[in-house]
């Protein structure tokens, strides 16, 4: 087992929260029985707080919110919230929650040396921007996006997938270039294992770029592909939302 996966097992924190709206993809009677999975992150003063959740993951190098925001970009949650030092993500299924948790240690790394073109350097820059009130310039965002794309080209595997996903999120959310984002998410889909949660997340981000552009036909077709290819992940809210959009 990889070091970034070893601490993720066995710390799921089931929580009962109100069911999502009817358009979340399940009939109301079925949704009401779902046991949602919460992933808690703490850092700074909250790491030693007596009130912190018993199963919270303690971060030593990144802020809880910064790391949580990056995990959101890899594994779309059903809900999220919190403060800089206490942040949570909610997933509808345990499999996605566990997959998301495997990235905590990998993302919680010390700041690399200045000028590094590594995955960790790009992650550090993204965390800094996500904690700011003012966003980076388009040129700064493009620099990190390009660096992450180079990592995806070189690394392949899990790190390559994550780099491509974060590059796409940077293009979409910091440069507002949805076409460039789709290119990155398409690369992530190719790098992920066929039929995996990671591949489904990449395909979902592609569908979302079409939806944000108001491209109804392309959104529907992308979601139909998700519904057909990832039926094994039937408890995922991403699959259920894709099925709804596929039917529109």
C-alpha positions as CSV (number, residue, x, y, z in Angstrom):
1,X,0.0,0.0,0.0
2,X,1.3,3.5,-0.8
3,X,2.2,5.8,2.0
4,X,-0.5,8.2,0.9
5,X,-3.1,5.4,1.2
6,X,-2.0,3.8,4.5
7,X,-3.7,6.2,6.9
8,X,-7.0,6.5,5.0
9,X,-8.4,3.1,5.9
10,X,-10.7,2.7,8.8
11,X,-11.3,6.3,9.7
12,X,-14.6,6.9,8.0
13,X,-16.9,9.0,10.0
14,X,-20.5,8.2,9.1
15,X,-22.9,11.1,9.8
16,X,-26.6,11.5,9.4
17,X,-27.5,14.7,7.6
18,X,-30.8,15.7,5.9
19,X,-31.2,14.0,2.5
20,X,-30.3,16.0,-0.6
21,X,-33.0,17.6,-2.7
22,X,-35.1,15.4,-5.0
23,X,-33.0,16.4,-7.9
24,X,-29.9,14.9,-6.4
25,X,-30.7,11.6,-8.1
26,X,-32.4,9.3,-5.7
27,X,-36.1,8.9,-4.9
28,X,-36.9,10.7,-1.6
29,X,-37.6,7.4,0.2
30,X,-34.3,5.9,-0.7
31,X,-32.3,9.1,-0.1
32,X,-33.6,9.4,3.4
33,X,-31.8,6.2,4.4
34,X,-28.4,7.2,3.0
35,X,-25.6,7.3,5.6
36,X,-23.4,10.1,4.4
37,X,-19.6,10.1,4.9
38,X,-17.8,13.1,6.4
39,X,-14.1,13.8,6.0
40,X,-12.8,16.3,8.6
41,X,-9.5,18.1,8.3
42,X,-7.9,20.3,11.0
43,X,-4.7,22.4,11.1
44,X,-3.1,25.1,13.3
45,X,-4.8,25.7,16.6
46,X,-7.7,23.4,15.7
47,X,-5.3,20.5,15.6
48,X,-5.0,20.5,19.4
49,X,-8.6,21.6,20.2
50,X,-10.5,19.4,22.5
51,X,-13.6,20.0,20.3
52,X,-12.1,18.7,17.1
53,X,-13.9,15.6,15.6
54,X,-12.5,12.4,16.9
55,X,-11.6,11.1,13.4
56,X,-10.3,14.4,12.0
57,X,-7.1,14.2,10.0
58,X,-4.5,16.6,11.3
59,X,-2.5,18.6,8.8
60,X,1.0,19.7,9.6
61,X,2.1,21.8,6.6
62,X,-1.1,23.0,4.8
63,X,-4.2,24.7,6.1
64,X,-7.3,22.5,6.4
65,X,-9.3,24.7,4.0
66,X,-6.5,24.9,1.5
67,X,-6.0,21.1,1.4
68,X,-9.8,20.5,1.5
69,X,-10.3,22.8,-1.5
70,X,-7.7,20.8,-3.5
71,X,-9.4,17.5,-2.6
72,X,-12.7,19.0,-3.8
73,X,-11.1,19.6,-7.2
74,X,-10.2,15.9,-7.3
75,X,-13.3,14.3,-5.8
76,X,-16.4,16.4,-6.1
77,X,-18.2,16.4,-2.7
78,X,-21.9,16.6,-1.9
79,X,-21.2,19.3,0.6
80,X,-18.3,21.2,2.2
81,X,-17.6,24.0,4.6
82,X,-15.7,25.3,7.6
83,X,-12.9,27.7,8.4
84,X,-9.2,27.9,7.5
85,X,-8.2,25.5,10.2
86,X,-11.2,23.3,10.4
87,X,-12.8,22.1,7.1
88,X,-15.0,19.2,6.1
89,X,-16.2,17.4,3.0
90,X,-19.3,15.3,2.8
91,X,-19.7,12.3,0.4
92,X,-22.7,10.2,-0.3
93,X,-20.7,7.0,-0.6
94,X,-17.8,5.6,1.4
95,X,-15.8,4.6,-1.7
96,X,-15.4,8.2,-2.8
97,X,-14.7,9.4,0.7
98,X,-12.0,6.8,1.1
99,X,-10.5,7.6,-2.2
100,X,-10.4,11.3,-1.3
101,X,-8.8,10.5,2.0
102,X,-5.8,8.8,0.4
103,X,-4.7,12.2,-1.0
104,X,-4.4,14.0,2.4
105,X,-0.8,13.0,3.2
106,X,0.3,13.5,-0.4
107,X,-1.1,17.1,-0.5
108,X,0.1,18.0,3.1
109,X,3.7,18.5,2.2
110,X,6.3,21.1,3.2
111,X,6.8,24.0,0.8
112,X,9.4,22.9,-1.8
113,X,12.4,25.0,-2.8
114,X,11.6,28.1,-4.7
115,X,11.5,27.7,-8.5
116,X,10.7,24.0,-8.3
117,X,8.5,22.7,-11.2
118,X,7.2,19.7,-9.2
119,X,3.7,18.6,-8.3
120,X,4.3,19.7,-4.7
121,X,5.4,23.2,-5.8
122,X,2.2,23.6,-7.9
123,X,0.1,22.4,-5.0
124,X,1.8,24.9,-2.7
125,X,1.1,27.7,-5.0
126,X,-2.6,26.7,-5.4
127,X,-3.1,26.5,-1.7
128,X,-1.7,30.0,-1.3
129,X,-4.1,31.3,-3.9
130,X,-7.1,29.5,-2.5
131,X,-6.4,31.2,0.9
132,X,-6.2,34.6,-0.7
133,X,-9.1,37.0,-1.1
134,X,-7.7,38.3,-4.4
135,X,-7.2,35.7,-7.2
136,X,-4.0,35.3,-9.1
137,X,-3.5,37.0,-12.5
138,X,-4.3,35.0,-15.6
139,X,-0.6,34.8,-16.3
140,X,0.2,33.4,-12.9
141,X,-2.6,30.8,-13.1
142,X,-1.4,29.8,-16.6
143,X,2.1,29.2,-15.3
144,X,0.9,26.7,-12.6
145,X,-1.5,25.1,-15.1
146,X,1.3,24.5,-17.5
147,X,3.6,23.2,-14.8
148,X,0.9,20.7,-13.7
149,X,0.4,19.6,-17.3
150,X,4.1,18.9,-17.6
151,X,3.8,16.8,-14.4
152,X,0.9,14.9,-15.9
153,X,2.9,14.2,-19.1
154,X,5.8,12.9,-17.1
155,X,4.3,11.2,-14.0
156,X,1.3,9.2,-15.4
157,X,-0.5,7.1,-12.8
158,X,-2.2,8.6,-9.7
159,X,0.0,11.7,-9.6
160,X,-0.4,12.3,-13.3
161,X,-4.2,12.1,-13.0
162,X,-4.2,14.5,-10.0
163,X,-2.0,16.9,-11.8
164,X,-4.2,16.9,-14.9
165,X,-7.3,17.4,-12.7
166,X,-5.8,20.3,-10.8
167,X,-4.6,21.9,-14.1
168,X,-8.1,21.7,-15.4
169,X,-9.6,23.2,-12.3
170,X,-7.0,26.0,-12.5
171,X,-8.0,26.7,-16.1
172,X,-11.7,26.7,-15.3
173,X,-11.8,28.5,-12.0
174,X,-8.8,30.9,-12.2
175,X,-8.6,31.6,-15.9
176,X,-12.2,30.9,-16.9
177,X,-11.0,29.0,-20.0
178,X,-13.4,26.0,-20.1
179,X,-12.0,24.7,-23.4
180,X,-8.5,24.5,-21.9
181,X,-10.0,22.9,-18.8
182,X,-11.7,20.2,-20.9
183,X,-8.3,19.4,-22.5
184,X,-6.8,18.8,-19.1
185,X,-9.8,16.8,-17.8
186,X,-9.6,14.6,-20.9
187,X,-6.0,13.9,-20.1
188,X,-7.0,13.0,-16.6
189,X,-9.6,10.6,-17.9
190,X,-7.0,8.9,-20.1
191,X,-4.5,8.6,-17.2
192,X,-7.1,7.1,-14.7
193,X,-7.8,3.4,-14.5
194,X,-10.8,2.4,-16.7
195,X,-14.0,2.4,-14.8
196,X,-12.5,3.9,-11.7
197,X,-13.9,6.6,-9.5
198,X,-11.0,8.8,-10.7
199,X,-12.0,8.4,-14.3
200,X,-15.6,9.1,-13.5
201,X,-14.6,12.3,-11.7
202,X,-12.6,13.4,-14.8
203,X,-15.5,12.7,-17.1
204,X,-17.8,14.5,-14.7
205,X,-15.7,17.6,-14.8
206,X,-15.8,17.5,-18.6
207,X,-19.6,17.4,-18.5
208,X,-19.6,20.3,-16.1
209,X,-17.6,22.5,-18.5
210,X,-20.3,21.9,-21.1
211,X,-23.0,22.6,-18.6
212,X,-21.4,25.9,-17.6
213,X,-21.2,27.0,-21.2
214,X,-24.9,26.3,-21.7
215,X,-24.2,23.4,-24.2
216,X,-27.2,21.3,-23.4
217,X,-26.7,18.6,-26.0
218,X,-23.0,18.1,-25.2
219,X,-23.8,18.1,-21.5
220,X,-26.5,15.4,-22.0
221,X,-24.2,13.2,-24.2
222,X,-21.3,13.5,-21.7
223,X,-23.6,12.5,-18.9
224,X,-25.1,9.6,-20.8
225,X,-21.6,8.3,-21.3
226,X,-21.0,8.6,-17.5
227,X,-24.3,6.8,-16.7
228,X,-23.4,3.9,-19.1
229,X,-19.7,3.5,-18.1
230,X,-19.8,4.0,-14.4
231,X,-22.9,2.1,-13.2
232,X,-20.7,0.2,-10.7
233,X,-20.5,3.4,-8.7
234,X,-24.3,3.6,-8.2
235,X,-24.1,5.2,-4.7
236,X,-22.1,8.2,-5.9
237,X,-23.9,11.4,-6.1
238,X,-21.9,12.3,-9.2
239,X,-23.3,9.3,-11.0
240,X,-26.8,10.1,-9.9
241,X,-26.5,13.8,-10.9
242,X,-25.1,12.6,-14.3
243,X,-28.2,10.3,-14.8
244,X,-30.5,13.3,-14.2
245,X,-28.7,15.5,-16.7
246,X,-28.6,12.6,-19.2
247,X,-32.3,12.4,-19.1
248,X,-32.9,16.1,-19.8
